[in-house]
Amino acid sequence: MKRIISYILVVCTLCFLSGCTKYGDEESLAELATNGVGFIKMVSQSNNPYEIYIDDVLQGSIQGHNSKTYSVSANVTHVVFVQQSTGYLLYPTKETYNVTVGIGSTYTLNFPVSSLGKSAE
């Protein structure tokens, strides 16, 4: 029992400190309870800021060469979309990724793929 409580406290602490995805409706909360929680770590390989969307919900932006971790439902495929905010000449870089994360796992996604030959892990 102590192990379960410890696990829940660790997940809640990570969620609080990492800028969690907010789940406002009962359907999303039920999905979390059924499937558990996983994490997507977004790592910017660019000098420019990017807006981050997970499942069509704006999560905020990441400055160049920084990272943020988001909690998501595990065992569900999520659509992650990144769009360059500033620093482009003609049009912003836009990329879409499909990500599935296991319970308690972290998927590290390096973006943009077009930046210095880096790619998603």
C-alpha positions in Angstrom: 0.0 0.0 0.0 2.8 2.4 0.8 4.4 1.7 -2.6 1.2 2.7 -4.4 0.9 5.9 -2.4 4.5 6.7 -3.1 4.0 6.1 -6.8 1.0 8.4 -6.8 2.8 11.1 -5.0 5.8 10.9 -7.4 3.5 11.1 -10.4 1.6 14.0 -8.9 4.8 15.8 -8.1 6.2 15.3 -11.6 2.9 16.4 -13.1 2.9 19.6 -10.9 6.5 20.5 -11.7 6.4 19.7 -15.4 3.5 21.8 -16.7 0.9 19.1 -17.0 -1.8 18.7 -19.6 -5.1 19.9 -18.1 -8.0 17.5 -18.4 -11.2 19.5 -18.0 -13.9 17.1 -19.0 -15.0 13.8 -17.4 -14.2 11.8 -20.5 -10.5 12.7 -20.3 -10.4 12.0 -16.6 -12.0 8.6 -17.1 -9.4 7.9 -19.8 -6.6 8.7 -17.5 -8.0 6.5 -14.8 -8.4 3.6 -17.2 -5.1 3.9 -19.1 -2.8 5.5 -16.6 -0.3 8.3 -17.2 2.7 8.6 -19.4 4.9 11.6 -20.3 6.1 13.3 -23.5 9.3 15.2 -23.2 9.6 17.8 -25.9 13.2 18.9 -26.6 13.8 21.9 -28.9 16.8 21.5 -31.2 16.2 24.9 -32.7 17.3 28.5 -31.8 13.7 29.6 -32.2 10.6 29.3 -30.0 7.9 26.8 -30.9 4.3 26.4 -30.0 3.3 22.9 -28.8 -0.1 21.3 -29.4 -1.0 17.9 -28.0 -4.3 16.5 -29.4 -5.2 20.0 -30.9 -4.8 21.7 -27.5 -2.2 24.4 -27.1 0.2 23.5 -24.3 2.2 26.7 -24.5 5.6 27.4 -26.1 9.2 26.2 -25.7 12.1 28.6 -26.2 15.0 27.5 -28.4 17.3 24.7 -26.9 14.9 24.1 -24.0 12.6 21.2 -23.0 9.3 20.6 -21.2 7.6 17.5 -20.1 3.8 16.9 -20.5 1.7 14.2 -18.8 -0.7 12.4 -21.1 -2.9 9.3 -21.1 -0.9 6.2 -21.5 -1.5 3.6 -24.2 -3.2 6.1 -26.4 -1.8 7.6 -29.6 -1.5 11.3 -29.3 -1.0 13.8 -32.1 1.8 16.3 -31.3 2.1 19.3 -33.5 4.9 21.9 -33.3 4.9 25.3 -35.0 7.7 27.8 -35.1 6.6 31.0 -33.5 9.3 33.5 -34.7 12.6 33.5 -36.6 11.4 32.4 -40.0 11.8 34.2 -43.3 8.9 33.1 -45.5 6.9 30.6 -43.4 7.2 28.8 -40.1 8.4 25.2 -39.7 5.4 22.9 -38.8 5.8 19.3 -37.9 3.3 16.6 -36.7 4.2 13.5 -34.8 2.1 10.5 -33.6 3.2 9.4 -30.1 2.1 6.5 -27.9 3.5 6.3 -24.4 3.3 3.4 -21.9 2.2 3.8 -18.3 4.9 5.6 -16.3 7.1 5.9 -19.4 8.6 9.0 -20.9 8.8 9.5 -24.7 11.5 12.0 -25.7 10.7 13.9 -28.9 13.5 16.0 -30.4 12.2 18.6 -32.8 12.2 20.0 -35.4 13.4 17.0 -37.5 14.6 19.5 -40.1 17.0 21.0 -37.6 20.6 19.8 -38.0 19.5 16.3 -39.0 18.1 15.6 -35.5 15.0 13.3 -35.3 12.5 12.0 -32.8 13.7 9.2 -30.5 
